[in-house]
């Protein structure tokens, strides 16, 4: 094809047809420019096609991460609410000491050191953020909601969990170990735990139930623990709603593409 156009040019020059030659030369330049533009257009189309494939893959991975989060959040929310009910029972025991056995009270108060722990699945968001590919999602609302979601995990959830954990570790555990025989059975083997349950370990203390309930520090600690668990339950619930909203946004984008 190139040899053909070159042959035409030479013929026009030899025949001294300058006007036709100029027109031909301009036409050839235009043809080359059109070819370049078409090549660029095809290249841009290929790039856009690849980016769309990557975008959909990221959206699917975000959904998968959020589904794991939803399952874990629901589990931890249920556990937090269970611990709140246990705190209510414990506070009720303190208020009705005459109807409470020491064994049941001590087992209940020993559980007051427990704290829910939510582990977020953020691998896809971290990958997008660290590689500068968030704009690949092409949706400002989605990018903003993703930022708010993972920011809420870092600031609110971890803050509430940390407050409950610190209260248990720094205040409740030292207090219980100071006033009576309290142990954690988490690291015990099944047989050891079974023997402990069947033994009279929970009755070894000389303290009576009245000794517990007359100490205002215990009541204050249990009330504070209930308050921290309520805050954590609220934060779990709020994050769960944001999680469901995020998945709805992403599913809508996928369906439109």
Secondary structure, 3 states (H helix, E strand, C coil): CHHHHHHHHHHHHHCCCHHHHHHHHHHHHHHHHHHHHHHHHHHHHHHHHHHHHHHHHHHHHHHHHHHHHHHHHHHHHHHHHHHHHHHHHHHHHHHCHHHCCHHHHHHHHHHHHCCCCCCCCCHHHHHHHHCCCHHHHCCHHHHHHHHHHHHHHHHHHHHHHHHHHHHHHHHHHHHHHHHCCCCCCCCCCHHHHHHHHHCCHHHCCCCCHHHHHCCHHHHHHHHHHHHHHHHHHHHHHHHHHHHHHHHHHHHHHHHHC
